[in-house]
Amino acid sequence: ESELYGSWKVEKILETHTNPNVQPLITGFKNATFTFNENGNFDITTTANSELFGMLTDMMDGAKWKFEKSKQQVIIGTDKDGYTTMAIELREENGAKLFHLLESELTLQMKKI
């Protein structure tokens, strides 16, 4: 869990969609930084100007994160929504840190910054 603390930048997207409606979201994630603070606060930012991704970052406003060790997952949200805003499965392949976003089925190769 403590390995997650800090900011993570997306290096590349490994699994993607052909659905054109998802493209703005993919563009947003391509330029995204995830921040897991030790106090449980979570933040996601992007340099891409995407309305769809903007809605996602609005939903994440004030979000917290928890690590579920048994599932090797990070769940993001609030006590009120039961941490259901986003779920990220953590993987490592050939030394690369991967975040698999369960809702969108995107797999992101991450780098701690």
N, C-alpha and C positions, 0 to 999 in steps of 0.2 A: 504493500500500500504506500509506504513512504517513498518508494521509487517513483511514484506518480507525481509527487509534489512538484510544482513548478509549471513551466509553460512548454507546450509541445506544438511544433509546427508541422503541417502536412508537407511531406516531401513529394509524394505522388499518390495518385489514386490507382489502386491495383484492379479492383473490380468495379465495373461501371454499368450504366444503363444505356439502352438505345432509345428509351422513351424521351422524346424532345421536351416534355413537360418537366422532366427532372434536371435538364441541362443547367438552368440557373442555379439550382442547388449544388450541382457538381462544381460549377465555376466558383461558387462561394466557398465550398470546402477545399478546393485547390489552393486557395489563398488564406486558409484559416489557421488560427492559433487557438489551442485549447489550454486553459489555465486551471490547474487543480491546486487550490490553496490549502495549506495545512489546517486552516480553521473550518474546512468543509465547503467554502464558497467555490463556485464554478463560474467560469467566464469563457465565452467563445467570441472571437473577433475575426473579421476578414477584411482584406483590402479590396475585395470585389464589390461592385455596386450592384447588388441583386435584390430586388423587392422581396422575392421569395425567401432568400437567406435573411433578409432584414426581419421578416416575420419570425423566423426561427430564433434570431438573437433577441428579439422582443420577448419571446416565450421563455427564454433562458434568463431574463432579467431577475436577479435575486435568487437564482437557482443554487442548490447545494448538490454535493455529490457524496456517494457512499460506495465503498468497495465491497463486493460480495465475493469473498475468497473462494467459496465452494464452487461458484460458477465462473470464476475469473472474469467478472463483469463489473463495470462501473455503472451505477444507476444515477440518473440526474433528474432533479425536480425539487419538490418541496414536500414537507410533511403533509400539507393539505392535499396534494395530488398523488401522494403515495410514491413519489420518485418515479413517475411514469413519463416524464418529458422526453428522455432519451436513455437508451441502454447501449453500452459499448462493450463488446467482447474483446478482451485483451489477448493477443497472440504474439508469438515470436517465431519467425521463420528465417533460417540462415542468418541469424543475428539481427534481423530487422524487426523493429517494434511495429506491430500492426494494431490498428483500432478498427474493428468491424462494427459498423453502425447497424444495429439490428433492425431498426424501422425502415431504413432506406436501402439496406443490403449493400452499402458501399464499404469497401475495405480501403483504409488509408494507411500508407506507410508514413510513420511519424519519426520526428527527430526532436530530442529534448534540446531546448535552447537556453 
